[in-house]
């Protein structure tokens, strides 16, 4: 199964980005996690089918309603075998 590490840069903390990401990922049957990073970005580890991962990546370019996304960086990574999609703190 494909897996992506996604870094979302911009005004993405304090705007419900993690909760919105979790909702979107769950609707796409994507497994993994999302968390805030110390540098103000949001990191997503996502596993799922290629179409679902592409849709999540496209969604990340806009994000939650109040987010102001400047950049999305996507890297293919090794699958870890997550069983659900979680918000990590």
Backbone bond lengths (Angstrom), bond angles and torsions (degrees), N, CA, C in turn:
res aa  C-N    CA-C-N  psi(-1)  N-CA   C-N-CA  omega(-1)  CA-C   N-CA-C  phi
1 X - - - 1.461 - - 1.529 108.72 -
2 X 1.317 118.39 134.48 1.468 120.98 178.73 1.528 111.50 -65.40
3 X 1.315 115.47 151.92 1.466 121.30 178.14 1.525 109.14 -141.50
4 X 1.323 115.99 139.92 1.464 122.29 -179.74 1.525 110.09 -125.10
5 X 1.319 114.58 145.89 1.454 122.33 164.39 1.526 104.96 -106.72
6 X 1.325 115.99 123.67 1.463 121.20 -175.57 1.530 108.27 -121.00
7 X 1.331 115.88 127.46 1.464 121.26 175.77 1.523 107.45 -112.66
8 X 1.336 115.58 122.83 1.453 121.13 -178.95 1.530 107.71 -109.39
9 X 1.329 115.66 122.41 1.463 122.60 -174.44 1.528 109.12 -112.90
10 X 1.326 115.87 139.16 1.466 122.09 178.34 1.516 109.12 140.24
11 X 1.327 116.48 -154.50 1.473 120.52 175.12 1.526 106.02 -87.19
12 X 1.327 114.61 86.98 1.466 120.79 -173.81 1.531 112.94 -126.20
13 X 1.315 117.08 3.35 1.463 120.14 174.62 1.524 108.22 -110.97
14 X 1.342 115.80 140.67 1.455 120.63 -179.80 1.521 112.90 79.38
15 X 1.346 117.25 16.66 1.466 121.48 -178.73 1.534 110.60 -129.67
16 X 1.330 116.67 25.80 1.467 124.02 179.04 1.538 112.85 62.74
17 X 1.341 116.53 26.39 1.462 119.82 -178.86 1.522 111.43 -65.51
18 X 1.337 118.00 -43.09 1.467 120.11 -178.79 1.526 111.66 -63.64
19 X 1.325 117.25 -46.32 1.465 120.52 -179.76 1.528 110.87 -63.87
20 X 1.320 116.83 -41.35 1.460 120.60 178.33 1.524 111.26 -65.96
21 X 1.326 116.50 -37.51 1.463 120.74 177.30 1.526 110.20 -64.24
22 X 1.330 116.36 -43.12 1.457 119.79 178.79 1.524 110.57 -60.67
23 X 1.325 117.78 -45.12 1.469 121.17 178.60 1.528 110.96 -59.15
24 X 1.344 116.46 -47.25 1.459 120.81 -178.88 1.526 110.76 -63.26
25 X 1.325 116.80 -45.90 1.465 120.90 -179.07 1.531 110.85 -61.54
26 X 1.310 116.83 -44.06 1.464 120.16 -179.88 1.525 110.88 -64.33
27 X 1.327 117.66 -37.46 1.462 120.15 179.11 1.527 111.38 -67.14
28 X 1.347 116.33 -26.27 1.463 121.73 179.14 1.532 112.49 -94.64
29 X 1.345 116.63 2.63 1.469 122.49 -178.08 1.531 112.16 61.34
30 X 1.332 115.54 36.35 1.456 122.61 176.62 1.521 108.47 -92.98
31 X 1.316 116.34 140.51 1.469 122.88 178.01 1.531 108.39 -108.67
32 X 1.341 116.14 154.36 1.465 120.30 177.19 1.507 111.65 143.05
33 X 1.344 116.10 -140.17 1.465 120.42 -177.83 1.528 110.95 -159.38
34 X 1.337 114.20 165.62 1.457 122.84 175.80 1.523 107.60 -138.00
35 X 1.332 117.07 142.53 1.473 119.97 177.27 1.529 110.04 -153.49
36 X 1.343 114.89 156.28 1.457 121.51 172.27 1.515 108.81 -77.17
37 X 1.326 115.95 142.49 1.462 121.78 176.87 1.531 109.44 -105.31
38 X 1.338 117.64 154.30 1.466 120.74 -179.23 1.535 113.87 -59.01
39 X 1.339 117.66 -25.71 1.471 120.52 -178.04 1.530 113.39 -83.08
40 X 1.355 117.60 4.77 1.458 121.60 178.74 1.516 114.15 94.47
41 X 1.317 117.31 -5.61 1.460 121.06 178.06 1.525 110.20 -87.57
42 X 1.326 115.35 176.27 1.458 121.94 173.96 1.522 107.08 -121.04
43 X 1.337 116.86 134.84 1.469 123.28 178.44 1.519 108.76 -108.82
44 X 1.330 115.07 135.14 1.460 121.59 177.78 1.524 108.07 -125.95
45 X 1.323 116.99 130.82 1.465 122.81 169.06 1.524 104.82 -109.31
46 X 1.322 117.42 121.48 1.458 120.60 -172.23 1.523 111.07 -134.51
47 X 1.327 115.86 136.56 1.462 122.97 177.14 1.518 108.97 -128.92
48 X 1.317 116.28 135.32 1.459 120.33 179.26 1.509 109.89 173.47
49 X 1.331 115.97 -168.74 1.453 117.35 178.24 1.523 109.62 -75.85
50 X 1.310 116.32 159.69 1.468 121.72 -172.52 1.526 111.68 -59.29
51 X 1.316 118.00 -43.06 1.468 120.46 -179.25 1.525 111.45 -62.48
52 X 1.326 117.24 -42.69 1.462 121.21 179.33 1.527 110.61 -65.17
53 X 1.324 117.38 -41.54 1.465 120.37 178.92 1.518 111.17 -65.01
54 X 1.322 117.54 -38.91 1.472 120.58 176.73 1.520 110.95 -63.84
55 X 1.338 115.75 -41.07 1.464 119.24 179.06 1.525 111.04 -64.91
56 X 1.332 117.65 -41.16 1.461 120.90 176.82 1.525 110.52 -62.65
57 X 1.316 117.04 -43.79 1.465 121.07 179.59 1.525 110.90 -61.46
58 X 1.318 116.94 -43.25 1.465 120.87 177.24 1.521 110.25 -62.30
59 X 1.345 117.00 -43.60 1.456 121.56 178.38 1.536 110.75 -59.33
60 X 1.324 117.14 -38.39 1.472 121.45 -177.94 1.527 112.53 -60.30
61 X 1.318 117.88 -24.98 1.464 120.58 179.53 1.525 112.41 -66.74
62 X 1.327 117.47 -18.18 1.466 121.95 175.20 1.519 110.77 -114.94
63 X 1.329 116.69 -45.91 1.456 121.78 177.02 1.512 113.40 71.18
64 X 1.317 115.80 -151.99 1.464 121.78 -178.74 1.530 109.49 -69.31
65 X 1.324 115.72 166.91 1.466 121.10 -174.72 1.521 114.16 -55.53
66 X 1.327 118.03 -38.75 1.464 121.12 -175.35 1.524 113.10 -95.64
67 X 1.321 117.73 -1.62 1.469 120.79 -179.54 1.531 110.67 -71.03
68 X 1.327 114.96 150.19 1.464 122.00 173.67 1.529 106.45 -127.15
69 X 1.317 115.69 88.76 1.463 122.01 -174.96 1.521 109.66 -79.81
70 X 1.345 115.41 128.90 1.461 121.20 177.55 1.523 111.33 -100.51
71 X 1.329 116.51 -35.13 1.464 119.97 -175.05 1.525 109.71 -157.26
72 X 1.330 115.69 145.55 1.458 122.55 174.14 1.525 107.32 -126.55
73 X 1.328 116.55 122.63 1.463 122.03 -179.52 1.528 107.75 -112.73
74 X 1.330 116.28 123.88 1.464 121.56 -176.01 1.522 109.56 -119.11
75 X 1.330 115.78 129.94 1.462 122.05 175.27 1.516 108.82 -126.97
76 X 1.332 116.69 137.82 1.460 120.04 172.02 1.518 108.36 -76.38
77 X 1.333 116.03 137.17 1.461 121.79 -178.06 1.521 109.14 -133.39
78 X 1.321 115.83 174.68 1.462 121.65 176.03 1.523 109.90 -75.32
79 X 1.308 116.49 140.30 1.455 122.50 176.68 1.535 110.09 -67.04
80 X 1.343 116.15 139.59 1.460 120.72 177.90 1.525 112.41 -108.41
81 X 1.328 118.54 -13.17 1.460 121.23 177.14 1.514 114.52 81.31
82 X 1.327 117.67 43.91 1.467 121.22 178.13 1.527 110.40 -66.11
83 X 1.336 116.56 151.56 1.458 120.93 -179.05 1.531 112.49 -103.30
84 X 1.341 117.59 -10.90 1.460 122.07 -179.44 1.524 108.62 -157.84
85 X 1.331 117.36 179.70 1.456 120.72 175.54 1.520 108.23 -113.33
86 X 1.341 116.58 122.41 1.462 122.76 -172.95 1.521 111.68 -120.09
87 X 1.326 114.69 154.68 1.460 121.62 167.00 1.521 105.95 -92.97
88 X 1.322 116.33 123.55 1.467 120.34 177.22 1.509 109.17 -104.38
89 X 1.335 114.74 147.28 1.464 120.48 179.75 1.491 110.60 -116.76
